Amino acid sequence: MLDKLEFLEKRYAELNEKISDPEVMADMKEWQKLVKEHSDLEGIVTKYRELKEANGQLSDAKEMLKEKLDDDFKEMVKLELDELTERVEKLEEDLKLLLIPKDPNDDKNVIVEIRAGAGGDEAGIFAGNLFRMYARFAERQGWKYEVMSSSDQGIGGFKEVIFLIKGNGAYSKLKFESGVHRVQRVPDTESSGRIHTSTATVAVLPEVDDVDVDVNPADVRVDVYRSSGNGGQSVNTTDSAVRLTHVPTGIVVACQDEKSQLKNKDKAFKILKARIYDKMMEAQNAEIAQERKSQVGTGDRSAKIRTYNFPQGRITDHRINLTVYKLDAFLDGDITEMVESLITTHQAEKLQEVQG
């Protein structure tokens, strides 16, 4: 580990010089990449320097104990030695965690796509519940959210809703939400009290920019049409809705929530870029998954990841076998315990890989 840290400290020093070099700064894309690498290394290098300093103090204290000291002073040095030993151990553990390969998307905003699955109207209502849950979680984190596209089913739920959550570290906290969410409850329309099971799928995509994915406008077919939404008089009298088709991949995105064609087009391009990037990442991750299957971070959207059981008031995450009994609070956005447990499990898996 120390060899790796020594190398990273040298790399950090190199980057310090490069990002202030006018020639490097002339190439904005390259400069942005180097600035990000520098920023990613800063925490590791700072912690490593603290470790070197603590190790130096530890050596000094050990040397001092070899000398002839009076009893009181000797006890004081021993206490300091114990404290420094604990500090070195803590810094080493912190560094192990920092050396876990960082997901380059962790700091990004996210585009969340929720779609009603099996279960008819009840699945749409559940999709609406999940949308509110993530919106409330975003508010609790001090993040902003904005609906990009939606298709409601007219009874308080959604066939599909796509929204952007803007906040530092949004992807790092929400990336494990991708998958099939299942609900078990008695619908309001069910007179016999029979429990129904419905599903909704969630996809969490990092918002990407041109540095991450370059979409050639020539590869995108743009169709405009009249919105079918309930957005007021102007929605139905102008061709404000936009449909984008990315010809090489066949990905189609439609947006009609805004009255402005330009705004719909802008939102549709954001979603399109995120989906193209996700497709690229999926191909890479499939190769990695063949070598090693992560318990948490597979991102397989066909996998049932969580059950929301209303009669028992519980939520169970099947990947980490965690059950919490606070359904109302959970659906009101109090999902921090689950989110942190998923992150901790993932970090533990990665730590085993680094050490293994």
C-alpha positions as CSV (number, residue, x, y, z in Angstrom):
1,M,0.0,0.0,0.0
2,L,2.8,2.4,0.9
3,D,4.4,2.0,-2.6
4,K,1.1,2.9,-4.2
5,L,0.7,6.0,-1.9
6,E,4.2,7.1,-2.8
7,F,3.4,6.9,-6.5
8,L,0.1,8.8,-6.0
9,E,1.9,11.6,-4.1
10,K,4.4,12.0,-7.0
11,R,1.5,12.0,-9.5
12,Y,-0.3,14.7,-7.4
13,A,2.9,16.9,-7.6
14,E,3.1,16.4,-11.4
15,L,-0.6,17.4,-11.7
16,N,0.0,20.5,-9.6
17,E,2.5,21.7,-12.2
18,K,0.4,20.6,-15.2
19,I,-2.8,22.3,-14.3
20,S,-1.0,25.6,-13.9
21,D,0.8,25.2,-17.3
22,P,-0.6,27.7,-19.9
23,E,0.0,25.2,-22.7
24,V,-2.1,22.5,-20.9
25,M,-4.8,25.0,-20.1
26,A,-5.1,25.8,-23.8
27,D,-6.8,22.4,-24.3
28,M,-9.9,22.8,-22.1
29,K,-11.0,19.2,-22.3
30,E,-7.6,17.8,-21.3
31,W,-7.2,20.5,-18.6
32,Q,-10.6,19.6,-17.1
33,K,-9.6,15.9,-16.9
34,L,-6.4,16.8,-15.1
35,V,-8.1,19.1,-12.7
36,K,-10.6,16.3,-11.8
37,E,-7.7,13.8,-11.3
38,H,-5.9,16.3,-9.1
39,S,-9.1,16.9,-7.0
40,D,-9.7,13.1,-6.7
41,L,-6.1,12.6,-5.4
42,E,-6.1,15.5,-3.0
43,G,-7.9,13.7,-0.1
44,I,-5.6,10.6,-0.4
45,V,-2.4,12.6,-0.5
46,T,-3.4,14.8,2.4
47,K,-4.2,11.7,4.5
48,Y,-1.0,10.0,3.4
49,R,1.1,13.1,4.5
50,E,-0.7,12.9,7.9
51,L,0.2,9.2,8.1
52,K,3.9,9.9,7.3
53,E,4.0,12.7,10.0
54,A,2.3,10.4,12.6
55,N,4.7,7.5,11.7
56,G,7.6,9.9,12.2
57,Q,6.3,11.0,15.6
58,L,5.8,7.3,16.5
59,S,9.4,6.5,15.7
60,D,10.6,9.5,17.8
61,A,8.5,8.3,20.8
62,K,9.9,4.8,20.5
63,E,13.5,6.1,20.3
64,M,12.8,8.3,23.4
65,L,11.6,5.2,25.4
66,K,15.1,3.6,24.9
67,E,16.7,6.5,26.8
68,K,17.0,6.8,30.5
69,L,13.9,8.7,31.7
70,D,12.4,9.4,35.0
71,D,9.2,7.5,35.8
72,D,6.7,10.3,35.3
73,F,8.2,11.3,31.9
74,K,8.3,7.7,30.9
75,E,4.6,7.3,31.6
76,M,3.8,10.4,29.6
77,V,5.8,9.1,26.6
78,K,4.0,5.7,26.9
79,L,0.7,7.4,26.8
80,E,1.7,9.4,23.7
81,L,3.0,6.2,22.1
82,D,-0.4,4.5,22.6
83,E,-2.3,7.5,21.2
84,L,0.1,7.7,18.2
85,T,-0.3,3.9,17.5
86,E,-4.1,4.3,17.5
87,R,-3.8,7.4,15.2
88,V,-1.6,5.5,12.7
89,E,-4.0,2.5,12.7
90,K,-6.9,4.9,12.1
91,L,-5.1,6.7,9.3
92,E,-4.2,3.4,7.6
93,E,-7.8,2.3,7.7
94,D,-9.0,5.6,6.3
95,L,-6.4,5.3,3.5
96,K,-7.6,1.8,2.6
97,L,-11.1,3.1,2.1
98,L,-9.8,6.1,0.1
99,L,-7.8,3.7,-2.1
100,I,-11.0,1.8,-3.1
101,P,-11.4,2.6,-6.9
102,K,-13.7,5.6,-7.0
103,D,-16.7,5.5,-9.3
104,P,-16.0,8.5,-11.7
105,N,-19.7,9.3,-11.7
106,D,-20.2,9.5,-7.9
107,D,-20.2,13.4,-7.7
108,K,-22.7,13.8,-10.5
109,N,-26.3,14.8,-10.7
110,V,-28.7,11.9,-11.6
111,I,-31.5,11.3,-14.0
112,V,-34.0,8.9,-12.3
113,E,-36.4,7.0,-14.5
114,I,-39.4,5.2,-12.8
115,R,-41.8,3.0,-14.8
116,A,-44.9,1.2,-13.7
117,G,-44.4,-2.6,-14.1
118,A,-46.8,-5.5,-13.4
119,G,-50.0,-4.7,-11.6
120,G,-52.0,-2.3,-13.7
121,D,-53.3,0.9,-12.0
122,E,-51.7,-0.2,-8.7
123,A,-48.3,-0.3,-10.3
124,G,-48.7,3.3,-11.5
125,I,-49.7,4.4,-8.1
126,F,-46.6,2.7,-6.6
127,A,-44.5,4.5,-9.3
128,G,-46.0,7.7,-8.0
129,N,-45.1,6.7,-4.4
130,L,-41.5,6.0,-5.4
131,F,-41.2,9.4,-7.2
132,R,-42.4,11.2,-4.1
133,M,-40.0,9.2,-1.9
134,Y,-37.0,10.2,-4.0
135,A,-38.2,13.8,-4.3
136,R,-38.6,14.0,-0.5
137,F,-35.2,12.4,0.0
138,A,-33.7,15.0,-2.4
139,E,-35.3,17.8,-0.3
140,R,-34.0,16.4,2.9
141,Q,-30.5,16.4,1.4
142,G,-30.8,20.0,0.3
143,W,-30.8,19.0,-3.4
144,K,-33.1,20.3,-6.2
145,Y,-35.2,18.1,-8.5
146,E,-36.9,18.8,-11.8
147,V,-39.3,16.7,-13.8
148,M,-37.9,16.1,-17.3
149,S,-40.7,14.0,-18.7
150,S,-43.8,12.3,-17.4
151,S,-46.8,10.2,-18.5
152,D,-49.5,10.1,-15.8
153,Q,-52.3,7.6,-15.6
154,G,-54.9,10.0,-14.4
155,I,-55.5,8.5,-10.9
156,G,-52.5,9.9,-9.1
157,G,-49.8,7.7,-10.5
158,F,-47.4,7.4,-13.4
159,K,-46.9,5.1,-16.3
160,E,-43.5,6.7,-16.5
161,V,-41.7,9.7,-14.8
162,I,-38.2,10.9,-15.5
163,F,-36.6,13.5,-13.3
164,L,-33.3,15.2,-12.7
165,I,-31.9,15.4,-9.2
166,K,-29.2,18.1,-8.8
167,G,-26.9,17.7,-5.8
168,N,-23.3,17.0,-5.0
169,G,-22.8,13.2,-4.6
170,A,-26.4,12.4,-5.8
171,Y,-25.2,9.5,-7.9
172,S,-23.0,8.1,-5.1
173,K,-26.1,7.9,-2.8
174,L,-28.8,6.8,-5.3
175,K,-26.9,4.5,-7.7
176,F,-27.9,1.3,-5.8
177,E,-31.7,2.2,-6.3
178,S,-31.7,0.7,-9.9
179,G,-33.8,-2.4,-10.2
180,V,-37.3,-3.8,-9.7
181,H,-39.1,-2.5,-6.6
182,R,-42.1,-4.6,-5.4
183,V,-45.1,-3.5,-3.3
184,Q,-47.5,-5.7,-1.4
185,R,-50.7,-4.0,-0.2
186,V,-54.5,-4.0,-0.3
187,P,-55.6,-1.6,-3.1
188,D,-58.3,1.0,-2.2
189,T,-60.5,-0.6,-4.8
190,E,-60.1,-4.1,-3.3
191,S,-63.3,-4.9,-1.3
192,S,-62.3,-8.4,-0.2
193,G,-59.1,-7.1,1.5
194,R,-56.9,-9.3,-0.7
195,I,-53.2,-8.3,-0.9
196,H,-52.0,-7.4,-4.4
197,T,-48.4,-7.5,-5.6
198,S,-47.2,-4.8,-8.1
199,T,-43.9,-3.7,-9.4
200,A,-42.1,-0.6,-10.7
201,T,-38.7,-0.4,-12.2
202,V,-36.2,2.3,-11.3
203,A,-33.1,3.3,-13.4
204,V,-30.6,5.8,-11.9
205,L,-28.3,7.3,-14.6
206,P,-25.6,9.8,-14.0
207,E,-26.1,13.1,-15.8
208,V,-23.4,13.4,-18.4
209,D,-21.7,16.2,-20.3
210,D,-19.9,16.4,-23.6
211,V,-16.6,15.3,-21.9
212,D,-18.2,12.0,-21.0
213,V,-20.1,11.2,-24.2
214,D,-20.0,12.9,-27.6
215,V,-23.3,12.7,-29.5
216,N,-23.0,13.5,-33.1
217,P,-26.1,15.6,-34.1
218,A,-26.1,13.9,-37.5
219,D,-26.8,10.6,-35.7
220,V,-30.0,12.0,-34.1
221,R,-33.3,12.3,-35.9
222,V,-35.5,15.1,-34.4
223,D,-39.3,14.9,-34.8
224,V,-41.6,17.5,-33.4
225,Y,-45.3,17.0,-32.9
226,R,-48.3,18.3,-31.0
227,S,-48.4,17.5,-27.3
228,S,-51.2,15.4,-26.0
229,G,-50.7,16.6,-22.4
230,N,-52.9,18.8,-20.2
231,G,-50.4,21.7,-20.1
232,G,-52.8,24.5,-21.0
233,Q,-54.1,26.0,-24.3
234,S,-50.8,26.5,-26.0
235,V,-49.6,22.9,-25.5
236,N,-52.2,21.5,-27.8
237,T,-52.0,24.2,-30.5
238,T,-48.3,24.2,-31.2
239,D,-45.8,21.5,-32.2
240,S,-43.9,21.8,-28.8
241,A,-43.3,18.1,-28.1
242,V,-40.0,16.6,-29.3
243,R,-38.9,13.1,-30.1
244,L,-35.3,12.2,-30.5
245,T,-34.1,9.0,-32.1
246,H,-30.4,8.1,-31.8
247,V,-30.0,6.1,-35.1
248,P,-26.8,4.1,-34.1
249,T,-28.3,2.7,-30.9
250,G,-32.1,2.9,-31.6
251,I,-32.6,4.8,-28.3
252,V,-35.8,7.0,-28.4
253,V,-36.5,9.9,-26.0
254,A,-39.7,12.0,-26.1
255,C,-40.4,15.1,-24.0
256,Q,-43.6,17.1,-24.0
257,D,-44.0,18.5,-20.5
258,E,-42.8,22.0,-21.4
259,K,-44.7,24.5,-23.6
260,S,-41.5,25.5,-25.3
261,Q,-40.1,23.2,-28.0
262,L,-36.6,24.4,-27.2
263,K,-36.9,23.4,-23.5
264,N,-38.4,20.0,-24.5
265,K,-35.5,19.5,-26.9
266,D,-32.9,20.5,-24.3
267,K,-34.4,18.0,-21.7
268,A,-34.7,15.2,-24.3
269,F,-31.0,15.6,-25.2
270,K,-30.0,15.4,-21.5
271,I,-31.9,12.1,-21.2
272,L,-30.6,10.8,-24.5
273,K,-26.9,11.5,-23.5
274,A,-27.5,9.8,-20.1
275,R,-29.0,6.7,-21.8
276,I,-26.2,6.4,-24.4
277,Y,-23.6,6.7,-21.6
278,D,-25.5,4.2,-19.6
279,K,-25.4,1.8,-22.5
280,M,-21.7,2.2,-22.9
281,M,-21.1,1.7,-19.1
282,E,-23.4,-1.4,-19.2
283,A,-21.2,-3.0,-21.9
284,Q,-18.1,-2.3,-19.8
285,N,-19.7,-3.5,-16.6
286,A,-20.9,-6.7,-18.2
287,E,-17.3,-7.6,-18.9
288,I,-16.3,-6.9,-15.3
289,A,-19.4,-8.8,-14.0
290,Q,-18.2,-12.0,-15.8
291,E,-15.0,-11.9,-13.7
292,R,-16.6,-10.9,-10.4
293,K,-20.2,-10.5,-9.4
294,S,-20.8,-7.7,-6.9
295,Q,-23.6,-8.3,-4.3
296,V,-24.8,-4.7,-4.5
297,G,-23.6,-2.9,-7.5
298,T,-24.7,-5.0,-10.5
299,G,-27.2,-2.5,-11.6
300,D,-29.3,-5.3,-13.2
301,R,-32.7,-3.7,-13.8
302,S,-34.5,-7.0,-14.1
303,A,-33.4,-8.0,-10.6
304,K,-36.0,-7.6,-7.7
305,I,-34.1,-5.5,-5.2
306,R,-36.6,-4.4,-2.6
307,T,-40.1,-5.2,-1.2
308,Y,-42.4,-2.7,0.4
309,N,-44.9,-4.7,2.5
310,F,-47.8,-2.5,3.7
311,P,-49.6,-5.0,6.0
312,Q,-46.4,-5.6,8.0
313,G,-45.1,-2.0,7.6
314,R,-41.7,-3.2,6.5
315,I,-39.2,-2.6,3.7
316,T,-36.7,-5.4,2.9
317,D,-33.7,-5.0,0.6
318,H,-33.0,-8.4,-0.8
319,R,-29.3,-7.7,-1.7
320,I,-28.1,-7.1,1.8
321,N,-31.0,-8.8,3.7
322,L,-31.8,-5.6,5.6
323,T,-35.4,-5.0,6.9
324,V,-36.6,-1.8,8.4
325,Y,-40.0,-1.3,10.0
326,K,-40.9,2.3,9.2
327,L,-42.8,2.2,5.9
328,D,-44.5,5.6,6.2
329,A,-41.3,7.5,7.1
330,F,-39.4,5.6,4.4
331,L,-41.9,6.5,1.6
332,D,-41.6,10.1,2.9
333,G,-38.0,10.1,2.0
334,D,-36.4,8.9,5.2
335,I,-34.2,6.3,3.3
336,T,-30.8,7.3,4.7
337,E,-30.3,4.1,6.8
338,M,-30.9,1.9,3.7
339,V,-28.8,4.1,1.4
340,E,-25.8,4.1,3.9
341,S,-26.1,0.3,4.5
342,L,-25.9,-0.3,0.7
343,I,-22.9,2.0,0.4
344,T,-21.1,0.4,3.4
345,T,-21.7,-3.1,2.0
346,H,-20.4,-2.0,-1.4
347,Q,-17.3,-0.5,0.2
348,A,-16.6,-3.6,2.2
349,E,-16.7,-5.7,-1.0
350,K,-14.4,-3.3,-2.8
351,L,-12.0,-3.3,0.3
352,Q,-11.8,-7.1,0.1
353,E,-10.9,-6.8,-3.6
354,V,-8.2,-4.2,-2.9
355,Q,-6.7,-6.4,-0.1
356,G,-7.3,-9.7,-1.9
